[in-house]
Amino acid sequence: MTIIISLLLLASLLTHLTFTVNGTEAIPHSRPYMVSIQKNRNHICGGFLISDQFVLTAAHCWNGKEVLTVVVGAHDLSKSSDHIDVLSYKPHPDYIFRPHRNDIMLLKLQEKVKLNNNVKWISLPKKGEDVGTDTVCSVAGWGGQTINSLPTNRLRDANVCIMNNRECSNKWGRYYYKESQMMCTYGHGRSCHYDGGGPLVCGNTAVGVTSFAYERLCNSPDYPNVYTKISPYLEWIENKIRNVN
């Protein structure tokens, strides 16, 4: 009974990730793959272009009924007026809200985006490819500066380091953390509110999708940020891109 109560308490303290803690304003358009996912013209999640018509994001960013739009090529959202409709939503068929499992989703845009210096897609890892522990990577988003803040207008980013997978599993526990499909980071910068769905980028490759963290402290030393590892889902992504309507 004590274990069950502890698990329920921890579940109540989980949040889907949504702001870049301890980050700084990004160099404008230095991350041309970044996408703002919006509901009623308000930013709710991040995402990233993986082709000229597909965005990869987190499944938790859509409740199954909402009508979403995306903004590409933006730095300052207050100056962005071009919204692209989402033609189809493809959350992973085995997505589970809690405990978080398969938190990944493809969005097919109504039209192909015009690629330029401000709008480009980012590469994905190779099948089975892993990033070494302590590798310096980065996260980005339009999230606020504190746990209760609204999104910011200007894109922010922060450096993070890849945490040992076993260590992350020990910190979260196996009920919440699944080593085969998740990865964790540590460091001064973290993701939190309104960054969910954004990419974890190592080098020039998106290796993870921002998924969840500890609700009361997004840069908690005890509960590191968790990302959906992209490499196990490459076959699913490729099949959906070929066959999605």
Sequence and secondary structure as in RCSB ss.txt:
>XXXX:A:sequence
MTIIISLLLLASLLTHLTFTVNGTEAIPHSRPYMVSIQKNRNHICGGFLISDQFVLTAAHCWNGKEVLTVVVGAH
DLSKSSDHIDVLSYKPHPDYIFRPHRNDIMLLKLQEKVKLNNNVKWISLPKKGEDVGTDTVCSVAGWGGQTINSL
PTNRLRDANVCIMNNRECSNKWGRYYYKESQMMCTYGHGRSCHYDGGGPLVCGNTAVGVTSFAYERLCNSPDYPN
VYTKISPYLEWIENKIRNVN
>XXXX:A:secstr
 HHHHHHHHHHHTEEE    BT EE  TTS TTEEEEEETTEEEEEEEESSSSEEEE GGG  SS   EEEES S
BGGG    EEEEEEEE TT BTTTTBS  EEEEESS    BTTB   B   TT    TT EEEEEE   SSTT  
  SB EEEEEEE  HHHHHHHH TTT  TTTEEEEESS B  TT TT EEEETTEEEEEEEEEETT TT SSS  
EEEESGGGHHHHHHHHHH  
